[in-house]
Amino acid sequence: HLLARQARVGRLDAAPGRARVCASVDESCRVAAGAYAFFVGLILNLVAISFLASAVAIGFGGFLEARHAILLWRSKRVLARDLRDVHGIFDVRGKVSTAAPITGPVTGRPCVQYTVVVERQHKGGKLKDGDPDLITFVDASPFIVDDGTGRVHVDLRLHRIPVTGTSIVKKQVERLTQPLERLLALRLHKAGGLWCTGRDVVATEAALLEGTECSVVAKKGDDGLLVPLHVTTGRPTVIAMQGLTRAGIAFIFTAVLGAAWIWLR
């Protein structure tokens, strides 16, 4: 009887301790669950914010693209001799010529504007020397567009506008040309050959060549002077349709990212 009573007493005395242990375990589980929910919510909020930021950036880019495309679409073809009486957005199409052509640093072609992108890749992986692996050079010279009835003067150094339909050449650079080496030396403040040593170098040159037929889309400023908006060797309406297509794709991505942001909120 005493042994049985002692066993019962032991069991009764252990019950409060077991309850305290269970309560402590439950509290730990609640704390862990709360921390897990907090971190998961934080991660979802960060993802939602990144989606929202991407949607805003892409949407804004699409808006600018659509706005510029509408300007091109609204342009009307005029002759250079009639520019004095023209209002609104217009374009003049003629042949490009200049008294001071510049030379493409990659191909040596005479042109009035060029954009050169030089990229290097280390043959055995990355080799850090503190210099960028992608460098862009842009230069331009004043030129005229002659349609046979008059001339339109354009200076792309004063107006940073899109230039499309240019002649593009992409090539592996085995040896730097003197103009390209000079440009690299001016940018990097060291010999251009050092930037290329032990790397594969690819150069892409997009140039508006002298003698090319192009369209200048422009308007008149408040002072009556011509303000160029776009220079292209293609047709402005075709360029406008391409821009509207890109803007539509951007708006679709914006809608998808916006829907994902709403769902994650």
Solvent accessible surface area in square Angstrom, and as a share of the most:
residue,aa,sasa,rsa
1,H,171,0.76
2,L,125,0.62
3,L,146,0.73
4,A,49,0.38
5,R,129,0.47
6,Q,119,0.53
7,A,48,0.37
8,R,111,0.41
9,V,60,0.34
10,G,39,0.38
11,R,150,0.55
12,L,129,0.64
13,D,99,0.51
14,A,50,0.39
15,A,44,0.34
16,P,68,0.43
17,G,22,0.21
18,R,146,0.53
19,A,59,0.46
20,R,163,0.59
21,V,93,0.53
22,C,68,0.41
23,A,59,0.46
24,S,66,0.43
25,V,80,0.46
26,D,71,0.37
27,E,87,0.39
28,S,67,0.44
29,C,77,0.46
30,R,147,0.54
31,V,95,0.54
32,A,60,0.47
33,A,60,0.46
34,G,41,0.39
35,A,44,0.34
36,Y,158,0.60
37,A,63,0.49
38,F,127,0.53
39,F,116,0.49
40,V,55,0.32
41,G,28,0.26
42,L,76,0.38
43,I,103,0.52
44,L,76,0.38
45,N,79,0.40
46,L,103,0.51
47,V,55,0.31
48,A,4,0.03
49,I,104,0.53
50,S,55,0.36
51,F,66,0.28
52,L,64,0.32
53,A,60,0.47
54,S,45,0.29
55,A,6,0.04
56,V,96,0.55
57,A,67,0.52
58,I,62,0.31
59,G,13,0.13
60,F,121,0.50
61,G,37,0.36
62,G,1,0.01
63,F,107,0.45
64,L,79,0.40
65,E,54,0.24
66,A,15,0.12
67,R,148,0.54
68,H,47,0.21
69,A,2,0.01
70,I,88,0.45
71,L,45,0.23
72,L,2,0.01
73,W,132,0.46
74,R,143,0.52
75,S,16,0.10
76,K,107,0.45
77,R,117,0.43
78,V,21,0.12
79,L,71,0.35
80,A,11,0.08
81,R,159,0.58
82,D,64,0.33
83,L,29,0.14
84,R,215,0.78
85,D,116,0.60
86,V,13,0.08
87,H,141,0.63
88,G,46,0.44
89,I,15,0.08
90,F,1,0.00
91,D,5,0.02
92,V,1,0.01
93,R,35,0.13
94,G,6,0.06
95,K,121,0.51
96,V,1,0.00
97,S,39,0.25
98,T,20,0.12
99,A,112,0.87
100,A,64,0.49
101,P,62,0.39
102,I,34,0.17
103,T,72,0.42
104,G,0,0.00
105,P,3,0.02
106,V,8,0.05
107,T,47,0.27
108,G,42,0.41
109,R,48,0.18
110,P,77,0.48
111,C,0,0.00
112,V,0,0.00
113,Q,16,0.07
114,Y,13,0.05
115,T,42,0.24
116,V,0,0.00
117,V,50,0.29
118,V,0,0.00
119,E,72,0.32
120,R,8,0.03
121,Q,116,0.51
122,H,61,0.27
123,K,144,0.61
124,G,72,0.69
125,G,39,0.38
126,K,177,0.75
127,L,93,0.46
128,K,165,0.70
129,D,63,0.33
130,G,78,0.75
131,D,35,0.18
132,P,72,0.46
133,D,73,0.38
134,L,100,0.50
135,I,5,0.03
136,T,55,0.32
137,F,9,0.04
138,V,75,0.43
139,D,59,0.31
140,A,11,0.08
141,S,6,0.04
142,P,56,0.35
143,F,4,0.02
144,I,26,0.13
145,V,0,0.00
146,D,48,0.25
147,D,36,0.19
148,G,71,0.68
149,T,52,0.30
150,G,23,0.22
151,R,150,0.55
152,V,3,0.02
153,H,135,0.60
154,V,4,0.02
155,D,25,0.13
156,L,11,0.05
157,R,141,0.51
158,L,135,0.67
159,H,58,0.26
160,R,199,0.72
161,I,35,0.18
162,P,59,0.37
163,V,33,0.19
164,T,44,0.26
165,G,49,0.48
166,T,24,0.14
167,S,42,0.27
168,I,116,0.59
169,V,48,0.28
170,K,147,0.62
171,K,90,0.38
172,Q,89,0.40
173,V,22,0.12
174,E,160,0.72
175,R,213,0.78
176,L,28,0.14
177,T,53,0.31
178,Q,143,0.63
179,P,42,0.27
180,L,2,0.01
181,E,69,0.31
182,R,137,0.50
183,L,43,0.21
184,L,0,0.00
185,A,35,0.27
186,L,125,0.62
187,R,116,0.42
188,L,25,0.12
189,H,163,0.73
190,K,66,0.28
191,A,54,0.42
192,G,0,0.00
193,G,33,0.32
194,L,108,0.54
195,W,0,0.00
196,C,22,0.13
197,T,88,0.51
198,G,40,0.38
199,R,28,0.10
200,D,55,0.28
201,V,5,0.03
202,V,43,0.25
203,A,0,0.00
204,T,36,0.21
205,E,0,0.00
206,A,21,0.17
207,A,0,0.00
208,L,1,0.00
209,L,45,0.22
210,E,66,0.30
211,G,38,0.36
212,T,40,0.23
213,E,91,0.41
214,C,0,0.00
215,S,0,0.00
216,V,1,0.01
217,V,0,0.00
218,A,1,0.00
219,K,83,0.35
220,K,64,0.27
221,G,23,0.22
222,D,162,0.84
223,D,106,0.55
224,G,44,0.42
225,L,120,0.60
226,L,44,0.22
227,V,44,0.25
228,P,4,0.03
229,L,27,0.14
230,H,5,0.02
231,V,0,0.00
232,T,1,0.00
233,T,30,0.18
234,G,26,0.25
235,R,117,0.43
236,P,6,0.04
237,T,63,0.37
238,V,77,0.44
239,I,23,0.12
240,A,0,0.00
241,M,101,0.45
242,Q,88,0.39
243,G,2,0.02
244,L,64,0.32
245,T,80,0.47
246,R,124,0.45
247,A,2,0.02
248,G,29,0.28
249,I,90,0.46
250,A,17,0.13
251,F,88,0.37
252,I,113,0.57
253,F,112,0.47
254,T,34,0.20
255,A,67,0.52
256,V,92,0.53
257,L,33,0.16
258,G,19,0.18
259,A,61,0.47
260,A,26,0.21
261,W,63,0.22
262,I,114,0.58
263,W,207,0.73
264,L,27,0.13
265,R,191,0.70
